[in-house]
Amino acid sequence: MIKKQAKKLPVISITGPTSSGKTGASIALAKYLNKKGVVCEIVSADSRQVYRGLDLLSGKVTKKEMGKIPHHMLSVVNPKKVYSVSDFKKDAEQAIGAIHARGNLPVLVGGTGFYIDAITKGVVLPEVPPNNTLRKKLEKYSTLKLCETLKKLDKKRYEKIDTKNRVRLIRAIEIATALGKVPKLETKAKYEVFDVYIDLPDEILKANIRTRLLERLKAGMIREAKKLHDSGISWKRMDELGLECRYVALHLQGKISKNEMIIELEKSTWQYVKRQRTWFKKK
Protein backbone atom coordinates (compact mmCIF):
# COMPACT_ATOMS: atom_id res chain seq x y z
CA MET A 1 0.00 0.00 0.00
CA ILE A 2 1.33 3.43 -0.99
CA LYS A 3 1.14 6.10 1.70
CA LYS A 4 -0.91 8.96 0.29
CA GLN A 5 0.39 11.53 2.78
CA ALA A 6 3.87 11.54 1.20
CA LYS A 7 4.85 14.88 -0.37
CA LYS A 8 5.70 13.22 -3.66
CA LEU A 9 4.13 9.91 -4.56
CA PRO A 10 6.44 7.23 -6.00
CA VAL A 11 6.77 6.08 -9.59
CA ILE A 12 9.15 3.40 -10.85
CA SER A 13 10.53 4.28 -14.30
CA ILE A 14 11.93 1.49 -16.49
CA THR A 15 13.66 2.73 -19.63
CA GLY A 16 16.08 1.52 -22.27
CA PRO A 17 16.39 0.92 -26.01
CA THR A 18 13.95 -1.14 -28.01
CA SER A 19 14.25 -4.95 -27.68
CA SER A 20 16.26 -4.69 -24.45
CA GLY A 21 13.66 -6.52 -22.37
CA LYS A 22 11.86 -3.64 -20.65
CA THR A 23 8.41 -5.20 -20.98
CA GLY A 24 9.41 -8.55 -19.50
CA ALA A 25 11.38 -6.87 -16.72
CA SER A 26 8.47 -4.59 -15.78
CA ILE A 27 6.02 -7.48 -15.56
CA ALA A 28 8.49 -9.61 -13.56
CA LEU A 29 9.09 -6.70 -11.16
CA ALA A 30 5.36 -6.06 -10.78
CA LYS A 31 4.69 -9.72 -9.98
CA TYR A 32 7.55 -9.78 -7.46
CA LEU A 33 6.36 -6.63 -5.69
CA ASN A 34 2.77 -7.89 -5.71
CA LYS A 35 3.93 -10.90 -3.69
CA LYS A 36 5.55 -8.48 -1.23
CA GLY A 37 2.26 -6.67 -0.78
CA VAL A 38 2.92 -3.74 -3.14
CA VAL A 39 0.32 -3.84 -5.91
CA CYS A 40 1.74 -2.51 -9.19
CA GLU A 41 0.11 -1.22 -12.35
CA ILE A 42 2.07 -0.58 -15.54
CA VAL A 43 1.85 2.64 -17.56
CA SER A 44 3.23 2.47 -21.10
CA ALA A 45 5.30 5.42 -22.35
CA ASP A 46 5.51 4.61 -26.04
CA SER A 47 4.59 7.08 -28.78
CA ARG A 48 3.16 4.37 -31.07
CA GLN A 49 1.60 1.93 -28.64
CA VAL A 50 -0.97 4.57 -27.71
CA TYR A 51 -2.63 3.95 -31.09
CA ARG A 52 -5.33 1.37 -31.69
CA GLY A 53 -4.73 -1.21 -34.42
CA LEU A 54 -0.93 -1.11 -34.15
CA ASP A 55 -0.44 -4.21 -32.02
CA LEU A 56 2.23 -6.09 -33.96
CA LEU A 57 3.38 -2.94 -35.74
CA SER A 58 4.32 -1.29 -32.44
CA GLY A 59 5.31 -4.43 -30.53
CA LYS A 60 2.63 -4.12 -27.87
CA VAL A 61 2.61 -6.48 -24.92
CA THR A 62 0.01 -9.23 -25.39
CA LYS A 63 -2.81 -10.07 -22.98
CA LYS A 64 -1.07 -13.37 -22.24
CA GLU A 65 2.22 -11.61 -21.43
CA MET A 66 0.44 -9.12 -19.15
CA GLY A 67 -0.82 -11.90 -16.93
CA LYS A 68 -2.95 -10.22 -14.28
CA ILE A 69 -0.93 -7.00 -14.19
CA PRO A 70 -3.06 -3.98 -15.22
CA HIS A 71 -1.63 -1.97 -18.13
CA HIS A 72 -2.48 1.62 -19.07
CA MET A 73 -1.91 3.97 -22.04
CA LEU A 74 -2.14 1.21 -24.64
CA SER A 75 -4.55 1.48 -27.62
CA VAL A 76 -6.17 4.68 -26.38
CA VAL A 77 -6.14 6.79 -29.57
CA ASN A 78 -7.45 6.49 -33.13
CA PRO A 79 -4.41 6.36 -35.46
CA LYS A 80 -5.98 9.09 -37.60
CA LYS A 81 -5.40 11.51 -34.71
CA VAL A 82 -2.02 13.15 -34.18
CA TYR A 83 -1.27 12.51 -30.50
CA SER A 84 1.29 14.87 -28.99
CA VAL A 85 3.54 14.55 -25.96
CA SER A 86 1.29 17.14 -24.29
CA ASP A 87 -1.69 14.83 -24.85
CA PHE A 88 0.29 11.93 -23.43
CA LYS A 89 1.39 13.89 -20.36
CA LYS A 90 -2.19 14.84 -19.52
CA ASP A 91 -3.60 11.33 -20.02
CA ALA A 92 -0.70 9.48 -18.37
CA GLU A 93 -0.76 11.73 -15.30
CA GLN A 94 -4.48 11.08 -15.01
CA ALA A 95 -3.83 7.31 -15.14
CA ILE A 96 -1.00 7.61 -12.59
CA GLY A 97 -3.24 9.67 -10.31
CA ALA A 98 -5.91 6.98 -10.43
CA ILE A 99 -3.31 4.28 -9.63
CA HIS A 100 -2.08 6.26 -6.63
CA ALA A 101 -5.69 6.84 -5.53
CA ARG A 102 -6.12 3.05 -5.38
CA GLY A 103 -3.04 2.86 -3.14
CA ASN A 104 -1.02 1.13 -5.85
CA LEU A 105 2.42 1.74 -7.37
CA PRO A 106 2.73 2.98 -10.99
CA VAL A 107 5.50 1.45 -13.08
CA LEU A 108 6.26 3.65 -16.10
CA VAL A 109 7.77 1.65 -18.97
CA GLY A 110 8.97 2.79 -22.37
CA GLY A 111 11.65 3.86 -24.77
CA THR A 112 10.24 7.20 -25.94
CA GLY A 113 12.55 9.56 -24.08
CA PHE A 114 10.46 12.70 -24.39
CA TYR A 115 7.38 10.87 -23.07
CA ILE A 116 9.37 9.53 -20.12
CA ASP A 117 10.77 12.98 -19.30
CA ALA A 118 7.33 14.57 -19.51
CA ILE A 119 6.29 12.39 -16.57
CA THR A 120 9.45 11.74 -14.53
CA LYS A 121 10.91 15.24 -14.81
CA GLY A 122 7.57 17.00 -15.07
CA VAL A 123 8.62 18.80 -18.24
CA VAL A 124 6.39 21.84 -18.71
CA LEU A 125 5.77 21.99 -22.44
CA PRO A 126 5.36 25.32 -24.24
CA GLU A 127 1.77 26.09 -25.15
CA VAL A 128 1.96 26.71 -28.88
CA PRO A 129 -1.28 26.45 -30.86
CA PRO A 130 -1.20 24.91 -34.37
CA ASN A 131 -0.21 27.31 -37.15
CA ASN A 132 -2.07 25.94 -40.18
CA THR A 133 -0.52 28.44 -42.60
CA LEU A 134 3.00 27.46 -41.55
CA ARG A 135 2.10 23.77 -41.57
CA LYS A 136 0.82 23.93 -45.16
CA LYS A 137 4.07 25.59 -46.19
CA LEU A 138 6.23 23.06 -44.32
CA GLU A 139 4.30 20.08 -45.70
CA LYS A 140 5.58 21.03 -49.15
CA TYR A 141 9.18 20.75 -47.93
CA SER A 142 11.19 17.60 -48.50
CA THR A 143 12.13 15.70 -45.36
CA LEU A 144 15.74 16.81 -45.87
CA LYS A 145 14.70 20.47 -46.02
CA LEU A 146 12.63 20.04 -42.83
CA CYS A 147 15.69 18.62 -41.09
CA GLU A 148 17.88 21.49 -42.28
CA THR A 149 15.28 24.04 -41.15
CA LEU A 150 14.97 22.51 -37.68
CA LYS A 151 18.75 22.20 -37.33
CA LYS A 152 19.09 25.96 -37.88
CA LEU A 153 16.29 26.78 -35.43
CA ASP A 154 16.92 24.23 -32.67
CA LYS A 155 20.05 22.11 -32.99
CA LYS A 156 19.50 20.27 -29.70
CA ARG A 157 15.99 19.15 -30.68
CA TYR A 158 17.27 18.17 -34.13
CA GLU A 159 19.89 15.88 -32.59
CA LYS A 160 17.23 13.97 -30.63
CA ILE A 161 14.32 13.87 -33.06
CA ASP A 162 13.36 11.06 -35.45
CA THR A 163 14.59 12.73 -38.64
CA LYS A 164 12.19 10.69 -40.78
CA ASN A 165 9.08 11.61 -38.81
CA ARG A 166 7.68 14.58 -40.70
CA VAL A 167 4.92 15.25 -38.15
CA ARG A 168 7.43 15.72 -35.33
CA LEU A 169 9.80 17.74 -37.50
CA ILE A 170 7.01 20.13 -38.50
CA ARG A 171 5.78 20.48 -34.92
CA ALA A 172 9.30 21.19 -33.63
CA ILE A 173 9.78 23.89 -36.29
CA GLU A 174 6.35 25.29 -35.45
CA ILE A 175 7.22 25.62 -31.75
CA ALA A 176 10.65 27.18 -32.33
CA THR A 177 9.19 29.60 -34.89
CA ALA A 178 6.28 30.64 -32.66
CA LEU A 179 8.50 31.34 -29.67
CA GLY A 180 11.05 33.19 -31.78
CA LYS A 181 13.80 31.20 -30.12
CA VAL A 182 14.72 27.72 -29.01
CA PRO A 183 12.18 26.83 -26.31
CA LYS A 184 13.67 26.32 -22.87
CA LEU A 185 11.80 23.44 -21.29
CA GLU A 186 11.04 24.01 -17.64
CA THR A 187 10.67 21.11 -15.24
CA LYS A 188 8.38 20.68 -12.29
CA ALA A 189 8.74 17.14 -10.99
CA LYS A 190 5.68 15.91 -9.13
CA TYR A 191 6.72 12.31 -8.38
CA GLU A 192 9.49 10.60 -6.46
CA VAL A 193 11.00 8.60 -9.31
CA PHE A 194 13.01 5.40 -8.97
CA ASP A 195 14.89 4.91 -12.25
CA VAL A 196 15.79 1.55 -13.78
CA TYR A 197 17.75 1.55 -17.07
CA ILE A 198 18.03 -1.66 -19.09
CA ASP A 199 20.44 -2.27 -21.96
CA LEU A 200 22.26 -5.15 -23.61
CA PRO A 201 25.52 -5.63 -25.56
CA ASP A 202 25.21 -4.59 -29.21
CA GLU A 203 25.29 -8.07 -30.72
CA ILE A 204 22.61 -9.41 -28.37
CA LEU A 205 20.43 -6.37 -28.98
CA LYS A 206 20.80 -6.69 -32.77
CA ALA A 207 19.87 -10.38 -32.56
CA ASN A 208 16.83 -9.51 -30.43
CA ILE A 209 15.72 -6.88 -32.93
CA ARG A 210 15.88 -9.39 -35.80
CA THR A 211 14.18 -12.19 -33.85
CA ARG A 212 11.41 -9.90 -32.66
CA LEU A 213 10.86 -8.54 -36.17
CA LEU A 214 10.64 -11.99 -37.76
CA GLU A 215 8.26 -13.20 -35.04
CA ARG A 216 5.92 -10.27 -35.61
CA LEU A 217 6.00 -10.79 -39.37
CA LYS A 218 5.12 -14.44 -38.87
CA ALA A 219 2.28 -13.44 -36.53
CA GLY A 220 0.72 -11.24 -39.24
CA MET A 221 2.29 -7.78 -39.10
CA ILE A 222 1.83 -7.20 -42.85
CA ARG A 223 -1.85 -8.22 -42.63
CA GLU A 224 -2.28 -5.82 -39.71
CA ALA A 225 -0.83 -2.97 -41.78
CA LYS A 226 -3.11 -3.78 -44.72
CA LYS A 227 -6.12 -3.81 -42.39
CA LEU A 228 -5.03 -0.44 -41.03
CA HIS A 229 -4.85 1.05 -44.53
CA ASP A 230 -8.17 -0.55 -45.54
CA SER A 231 -9.78 1.11 -42.50
CA GLY A 232 -8.99 4.53 -43.93
CA ILE A 233 -5.47 5.28 -42.72
CA SER A 234 -3.63 6.89 -45.65
CA TRP A 235 -0.18 5.83 -46.83
CA LYS A 236 1.01 9.29 -45.80
CA ARG A 237 -0.30 8.81 -42.27
CA MET A 238 1.19 5.31 -42.07
CA ASP A 239 4.57 6.81 -42.92
CA GLU A 240 4.21 8.93 -39.78
CA LEU A 241 3.27 6.05 -37.46
CA GLY A 242 6.72 4.63 -36.82
CA LEU A 243 9.33 2.54 -38.59
CA GLU A 244 7.32 -0.66 -38.96
CA CYS A 245 4.29 1.14 -40.37
CA ARG A 246 6.52 3.13 -42.72
CA TYR A 247 8.37 0.21 -44.27
CA VAL A 248 5.50 -2.27 -44.32
CA ALA A 249 3.43 0.42 -46.09
CA LEU A 250 6.18 0.82 -48.69
CA HIS A 251 6.14 -2.95 -49.22
CA LEU A 252 2.34 -3.03 -49.56
CA GLN A 253 2.58 -0.28 -52.19
CA GLY A 254 5.05 -2.41 -54.15
CA LYS A 255 7.88 0.07 -53.67
CA ILE A 256 10.18 -2.38 -51.88
CA SER A 257 10.34 -6.18 -51.67
CA LYS A 258 9.71 -8.09 -48.46
CA ASN A 259 13.42 -8.78 -48.10
CA GLU A 260 14.28 -5.10 -48.64
CA MET A 261 11.65 -4.20 -46.04
CA ILE A 262 13.28 -6.50 -43.47
CA ILE A 263 16.77 -5.15 -44.21
CA GLU A 264 15.63 -1.51 -43.97
CA LEU A 265 13.69 -2.17 -40.76
CA GLU A 266 16.68 -3.79 -39.07
CA LYS A 267 18.96 -0.95 -40.15
CA SER A 268 16.53 1.83 -39.18
CA THR A 269 15.68 0.19 -35.86
CA TRP A 270 19.37 0.04 -34.97
CA GLN A 271 19.73 3.74 -35.81
CA TYR A 272 16.76 4.38 -33.52
CA VAL A 273 18.46 2.39 -30.73
CA LYS A 274 21.49 4.67 -31.02
CA ARG A 275 19.28 7.74 -30.72
CA GLN A 276 17.57 6.23 -27.67
CA ARG A 277 20.90 5.53 -26.01
CA THR A 278 22.08 9.07 -26.71
CA TRP A 279 18.92 10.49 -25.13
CA PHE A 280 19.11 8.37 -21.99
CA LYS A 281 22.86 8.91 -21.53
CA LYS A 282 22.29 12.67 -21.47
CA LYS A 283 19.78 12.17 -18.65
PyMOL commands that set and color helices and strands:
alter all, ss='L'
color gray80, all
select helices_A, chain A and resi 22-35+55-58+63-66+85-101+113-120+132-139+143-153+155-160+166-179+202-219+221-230+235-240+243-252+258-281
alter helices_A, ss='H'
color red, helices_A
select strands_A, chain A and resi 9-15+40-44+71-72+105-110+123-124+186-187+191-197
alter strands_A, ss='S'
color yellow, strands_A
deselect
rebuild
show_as cartoon
